[in-house]
Amino acid sequence: MQRVIIFLVAITFLFACELNDKQKDEKSSVVASITDSSVIITYSKTDEIIEDELSETEYNIEEEAKPLSGIISKSGNIGAERGTIEDEDEALKLRRARTEFNNGVTYYKQGELDKAIESYKSSLEYKPDNDIAFHNLGKIYYDLGQKQLSMSYYKDAIRINSTDSLSLVAIGLLYYENGNMKDAVRYYNQCIDVAPKFSMPYFNRGTLFGQQKNYQLAIDDLTKAIQYDNQNSEAYINRGLAYFYLKQMDIACNDWHKAAVMGNPKGTQAVDIYCSGKGKEKK
């Protein structure tokens, strides 16, 4: 089961300019150059993910703090927080950590980011090994445009939990934004190592390969991204672009048609301009 998901990051290619009509002389500007640096960073999901995923995650703080019947603390309190806790002070710390963490979620949903930061930091005072709190702080500082702080908190999260795939992919994005493609790929690789069926690192790494004109590597990764998330229309758009530059137009049109059927307007535009009706999905 996926851990707390604050956001999923996607790097997308863009069409080089908006299409105002379908004249043939526009064809040279319809598909963006894969080497173009003016990519847009988007979020595939928004703030409500916090609430949704907290109720489903394996690391549900509320679930973790439920008393276990038959456990007795040193003071004789029946139903201590966890079997490993031998001291009521530790149980109290966990309850306070849970409360502050949940306050952070509430404040974040309300857009009160300063209060959310304060609550998450307070939660970490009571439970300093909470990698999810570190991850959430990384997300908030990213939202605030404080990229160095964001990177620091994400790295704290993976220092505690080396399998934190969401923080790994977020660090990869931050390196990408800084122009450090080598480290971006390194963190996407680490993410794939620990979460081989997570679509997003394949998508981001494949897009990056495409920008570097490594089209076959891009296709390989984007195919994996589609395998693990076949509703990501941007993956079809980007894979179609890679096929386009390899001059495999039938396959490119097929991918763009799939994106169009999924409601992606860039897929519709590409089919209309480039495919002349060839973009029908093959049986």
Secondary structure in CASP SS format (residue, H / E / C, confidence):
PFRMAT SS
TARGET T0000
AUTHOR 0000-0000-0000
METHOD secondary structure of the structure
MODEL  1
M C 1.00
Q C 1.00
R C 1.00
V C 1.00
I C 1.00
I C 1.00
F C 1.00
L C 1.00
V E 1.00
A E 1.00
I E 1.00
T E 1.00
F C 1.00
L C 1.00
F C 1.00
A C 1.00
C C 1.00
E C 1.00
L C 1.00
N C 1.00
D C 1.00
K C 1.00
Q C 1.00
K H 1.00
D H 1.00
E H 1.00
K H 1.00
S H 1.00
S H 1.00
V H 1.00
V C 1.00
A C 1.00
S C 1.00
I C 1.00
T C 1.00
D C 1.00
S C 1.00
S C 1.00
V C 1.00
I E 1.00
I E 1.00
T E 1.00
Y E 1.00
S C 1.00
K C 1.00
T C 1.00
D C 1.00
E C 1.00
I H 1.00
I H 1.00
E H 1.00
D H 1.00
E H 1.00
L H 1.00
S C 1.00
E C 1.00
T C 1.00
E C 1.00
Y C 1.00
N C 1.00
I H 1.00
E H 1.00
E H 1.00
E H 1.00
A C 1.00
K C 1.00
P C 1.00
L C 1.00
S C 1.00
G C 1.00
I C 1.00
I E 1.00
S C 1.00
K C 1.00
S C 1.00
G C 1.00
N C 1.00
I E 1.00
G C 1.00
A C 1.00
E C 1.00
R C 1.00
G C 1.00
T C 1.00
I C 1.00
E C 1.00
D C 1.00
E H 1.00
D H 1.00
E H 1.00
A H 1.00
L H 1.00
K H 1.00
L H 1.00
R H 1.00
R H 1.00
A H 1.00
R H 1.00
T H 1.00
E H 1.00
F H 1.00
N H 1.00
N H 1.00
G H 1.00
V H 1.00
T H 1.00
Y H 1.00
Y H 1.00
K H 1.00
Q C 1.00
G C 1.00
E C 1.00
L H 1.00
D H 1.00
K H 1.00
A H 1.00
I H 1.00
E H 1.00
S H 1.00
Y H 1.00
K H 1.00
S H 1.00
S H 1.00
L H 1.00
E H 1.00
Y H 1.00
K C 1.00
P C 1.00
D C 1.00
N C 1.00
D H 1.00
I H 1.00
A H 1.00
F H 1.00
H H 1.00
N H 1.00
L H 1.00
G H 1.00
K H 1.00
I H 1.00
Y H 1.00
Y H 1.00
D H 1.00
L C 1.00
G C 1.00
Q C 1.00
K H 1.00
Q H 1.00
L H 1.00
S H 1.00
M H 1.00
S H 1.00
Y H 1.00
Y H 1.00
K H 1.00
D H 1.00
A H 1.00
I H 1.00
R H 1.00
I H 1.00
N C 1.00
S C 1.00
T C 1.00
D C 1.00
S H 1.00
L H 1.00
S H 1.00
L H 1.00
V H 1.00
A H 1.00
I H 1.00
G H 1.00
L H 1.00
L H 1.00
Y H 1.00
Y H 1.00
E H 1.00
N C 1.00
G C 1.00
N C 1.00
M H 1.00
K H 1.00
D H 1.00
A H 1.00
V H 1.00
R H 1.00
Y H 1.00
Y H 1.00
N H 1.00
Q H 1.00
C H 1.00
I H 1.00
D H 1.00
V H 1.00
A C 1.00
P C 1.00
K C 1.00
F C 1.00
S H 1.00
M H 1.00
P H 1.00
Y H 1.00
F H 1.00
N H 1.00
R H 1.00
G H 1.00
T H 1.00
L H 1.00
F H 1.00
G H 1.00
Q H 1.00
Q C 1.00
K C 1.00
N C 1.00
Y H 1.00
Q H 1.00
L H 1.00
A H 1.00
I H 1.00
D H 1.00
D H 1.00
L H 1.00
T H 1.00
K H 1.00
A H 1.00
I H 1.00
Q H 1.00
Y H 1.00
D C 1.00
N C 1.00
Q C 1.00
N C 1.00
S H 1.00
E H 1.00
A H 1.00
Y H 1.00
I H 1.00
N H 1.00
R H 1.00
G H 1.00
L H 1.00
A H 1.00
Y H 1.00
F H 1.00
Y H 1.00
L C 1.00
K C 1.00
Q C 1.00
M H 1.00
D H 1.00
I H 1.00
A H 1.00
C H 1.00
N H 1.00
D H 1.00
W H 1.00
H H 1.00
K H 1.00
A H 1.00
A H 1.00
V H 1.00
M C 1.00
G C 1.00
N C 1.00
P H 1.00
K H 1.00
G H 1.00
T H 1.00
Q H 1.00
A H 1.00
V H 1.00
D H 1.00
I H 1.00
Y H 1.00
C H 1.00
S C 1.00
G C 1.00
K C 1.00
G C 1.00
K C 1.00
E C 1.00
K C 1.00
K C 1.00
END
